[in-house]
Amino acid sequence: MKRDKAMQLVIITGMSGAGKTVAIQSLEDMEYYCVDNLPPVLIQKFIDLMQKSSDRLNKVALVIDLRSREFFGELTKALSTLDRIKGIDYRIIFLEADDVTLVNRYKESRRKHPVFNDASPLEGIRYERQQLEEIKGKANHIIDTSHLAPRELKEKVTNLLETEGAKVFTVNVQSFGFKYGVPLDTDLMFDVRFLPNPHYVDTLREKTGKEQEVFDYVMKWQETGEFLDKLVDLLKYLLPKYKKEGKSQLHVAIGCTGGKHRSVVVADQLLERLGSEWAVNAKHRDIMKDRKQSEKADR
């Protein structure tokens, strides 16, 4: 007798205003059956209906938008119930953004916060963030949308699920600048501000870690080589452990002051040194941030 394929269920939740509508659009494009704003108390009933249906769906996505304070506890109970249902493989994607970004989004849309619509957006954001800590801890993937355009968020969700479906363990290395904020979707973070800074060399200040002169400057110091050797050894030890535990990807963040020189070089070196054994991607979040701000100031 042929065994039914497990239902692939994706639950998208997280901070109000963090991009859940955009995320569900990417899942619709991947031919998931999508339900928006399903109350948590109805999750089990919905799954039961799907499993009993003659036209059974194998790819389902639910957006759980906690628009009522009563929903927080209900979602935790619903997730506990899902753990006991056979024939379902569920993943939680939690969307996050920093307070400043969320406040600006509420101002642009002129919306009140759905949880605390009688208070300021910031009060609602802080209350919601506190209440969602437990759910965030249960998430399989946390995506920080603070610096993502809608197109980039759709690509990230699509790539995440396609990678997971292929059972490929991916290492995502991201360079960033501490002065622009720490990436919230990071699993491991390393601070390289102890390395000599090319910013204080006049001929290198305007260049980036992608250019040979900056690369040579960062790599010429003994502490750079020692740090990279130890970091690569640590990651080679850790990556099989994370893969064995069922993770489909690992986010490694490398930070320096501006995210333009040292962190870029180190991130690219991790790509080069680990790429022959693992599927590694490198992204440089803030590499052009100084230049863009300078151009904006000159206008």
Buried (B, 14 or more C-beta within 10 A) or exposed (E): EEEEEEBBBBBBBBBBBBBBBBBBBBBEEBEBBBBBEBBBBBBBEBBEEBBEEEEEBBBBBBBBBBBEEEBBEBBEEBBEEBEEBEEBEBBBBBBBBBBEBBBBBBEEEEEBBBBBEEEEBBEBBBBBBEBBEEBBEBBBBBBBBBBBEBEEBBEBBBBBBEBBEEEEBBBBBBBBBBEBBBBBBBBBBBBBEEBBBBBEBEEBBEBBBBBEEBBEBBBEEEEBEEBBEEBBEEBEEBBEEBBEEEBBBBBBBBBBBBBBBBBBBBBBBBBEBBBEEBBBBBEBBBBEBBEEEEEEEEE
